[in-house]
């Protein structure tokens, strides 16, 4: 007589199938975030990328240096502070306004390579001792004033109202006469380049 083998069937937890959406295939590249919109999707790209699927990397124009989400131009010519604002505007940019320590350190490291003094976009011309970024109108929240050999800002002779990174002060911040001639740093956002970049992508 044959023995019958009993097979016990156990039931596990139910298997849940995730709904398929336009974002299920992770269509957004380079760290982009996908948001479904009906039967389609929109990619919100990480800094430095653009395109329908964040497939194209932004870059700065020739002669500019990229740091995080900004491009910087270090001039080779000298200007008075007032003239530097116009010079940067002619480049579709503004006189640099480093508002974070990472920006300050980036500009300092690059000015050291040139071994020159560079104007920045800060001034207290409106109210003595109240330093603001003149394009954005924001007051200083992070600073890099030189305070070792000379305590800056010191408004020497009552006529120092414009901000620079000074070669003779360890490339730290200094208030200076706005009429002096120095090199300058322009700044523009990578976002400002997105329109031109997208046009190039479309027409190429």
C-alpha positions in Angstrom: 0.0 0.0 0.0 1.5 3.4 -1.1 1.9 6.1 1.5 0.4 9.4 0.6 2.6 12.5 1.1 0.7 15.4 2.5 1.7 18.8 1.3 0.8 21.7 3.5 0.2 25.0 1.9 0.7 28.1 4.0 -0.5 31.5 3.0 1.8 34.4 3.4 0.9 38.1 3.6 -0.8 39.4 0.6 1.4 40.9 -2.1 0.6 44.5 -2.8 1.4 45.8 -6.3 2.5 49.4 -6.4 0.5 51.5 -8.9 2.4 52.3 -12.1 2.8 56.0 -12.7 4.8 58.0 -15.3 7.5 58.4 -12.6 7.8 54.6 -11.9 10.7 54.3 -14.4 12.7 57.1 -12.7 12.9 59.2 -15.9 14.6 62.2 -14.3 18.3 62.0 -14.5 21.2 63.4 -12.5 19.3 63.6 -9.2 16.2 65.3 -10.7 12.8 64.9 -8.9 9.9 63.5 -10.9 6.4 64.7 -10.4 3.5 62.9 -12.3 1.1 65.1 -14.2 -1.7 62.9 -15.4 -0.2 60.6 -18.0 3.0 62.5 -18.2 5.6 63.9 -15.8 7.7 67.0 -15.0 11.3 66.8 -13.9 12.6 69.3 -11.3 16.3 69.3 -11.9 19.1 69.5 -9.4 21.4 72.5 -9.5 23.5 72.6 -12.6 21.2 70.6 -14.9 18.3 71.3 -17.2 16.3 69.6 -20.0 13.0 67.6 -20.1 14.8 64.8 -18.1 17.6 66.9 -16.6 19.9 65.3 -19.1 22.0 68.4 -19.9 24.5 69.9 -17.6 24.8 73.7 -17.3 28.1 75.3 -17.5 29.5 78.9 -17.2 30.5 80.9 -20.2 34.1 80.9 -21.3 36.2 82.9 -18.9 33.8 82.5 -16.0 34.3 80.2 -13.0 31.4 78.1 -11.6 30.8 77.7 -7.8 27.6 75.9 -6.7 24.7 77.7 -8.5 26.7 80.8 -9.6 29.2 81.9 -12.2 31.9 84.4 -11.4 34.0 86.6 -13.6 37.4 87.9 -12.3 38.3 91.0 -14.3 41.8 91.7 -15.7 41.2 95.5 -15.8 41.0 98.1 -13.0 38.0 100.3 -12.4 36.6 102.7 -9.8 33.9 101.0 -7.7 31.1 102.8 -9.5 32.5 101.8 -12.9 32.6 98.2 -11.9 28.9 98.0 -11.4 28.3 99.2 -15.0 31.0 96.8 -16.3 29.2 93.9 -14.7 25.8 95.0 -16.0 27.3 95.0 -19.5 28.1 91.4 -18.9 24.4 90.7 -17.8 25.6 90.2 -14.2 26.2 92.2 -11.0 29.1 93.1 -8.8 29.6 90.0 -6.6 27.7 89.6 -3.4 29.1 86.6 -1.5 26.4 86.0 1.2 27.6 82.6 2.4 31.0 81.5 3.9 31.4 79.0 1.0 31.1 81.8 -1.5 33.5 84.0 0.5 36.1 81.2 0.6 35.7 80.5 -3.1 36.3 84.1 -4.0 39.2 84.4 -1.6 41.0 81.3 -2.9 40.7 82.6 -6.5 41.8 86.2 -5.7 44.9 84.7 -4.1 45.8 83.0 -7.4 45.7 86.4 -9.1 47.5 88.2 -6.2 45.4 91.3 -6.8 42.8 93.4 -4.9 39.2 93.0 -6.2 36.1 95.1 -5.7 32.9 93.4 -4.3 29.3 94.7 -4.4 29.1 96.0 -0.8 28.9 99.6 0.4 27.9 101.8 3.3 27.6 105.0 1.3 23.9 105.4 2.2 24.5 105.2 6.0 27.9 105.1 7.5 28.5 101.8 9.2 25.5 100.1 7.7 26.9 97.7 5.1 24.6 96.4 2.4 24.9 94.6 -0.9 23.9 97.3 -3.2 22.2 95.3 -6.0 20.1 93.1 -3.8 19.7 95.7 -1.0 20.4 93.1 1.7 22.4 93.9 4.8 25.6 91.8 5.5 24.9 88.7 7.6 28.2 86.9 7.0 31.5 88.8 6.7 35.2 88.4 6.3 36.6 91.7 7.6 40.3 91.9 8.3 40.8 92.4 12.0 44.3 91.3 12.8 46.8 94.0 11.8 44.1 96.6 11.2 40.5 96.4 12.4 38.4 96.8 9.4 36.1 98.5 8.5 37.8 101.6 9.8 36.6 104.3 7.5 40.1 105.8 7.3 40.0 109.6 6.7 36.2 109.4 6.8 36.1 108.4 3.1 36.1 104.6 2.8 32.7 103.3 1.8 33.2 100.5 -0.7 34.1 96.9 -0.2 37.0 94.9 -1.6 39.0 91.8 -1.0 42.4 93.3 -0.4 45.7 91.7 -1.4 47.7 93.5 1.5 45.2 92.3 4.1 45.5 88.6 3.6 42.7 88.7 1.0 40.2 89.6 3.6 37.5 92.3 3.4 38.5 96.0 3.6 36.6 99.2 3.3 38.3 101.5 0.7 37.9 104.7 -1.2 35.3 104.1 -3.9 37.5 106.3 -6.3 40.4 103.9 -6.1 41.0 101.6 -9.1 41.1 97.8 -8.6 40.0 94.7 -10.4 36.5 93.5 -9.8 34.4 90.3 -9.6 31.0 89.9 -11.4 28.4 87.3 -10.5 25.5 85.7 -12.2 23.2 82.8 -11.4 23.2 79.6 -13.4 19.4 80.0 -13.5 20.1 83.2 -15.5 21.7 81.0 -18.2 18.9 78.5 -18.4 16.9 80.4 -21.1 19.9 80.7 -23.4 20.9 77.1 -22.7 17.4 75.8 -23.4 17.3 77.7 -26.7 20.6 76.1 -27.7 19.2 72.7 -26.8 16.1 73.3 -28.9 18.0 74.7 -31.9 20.9 72.3 -31.9 
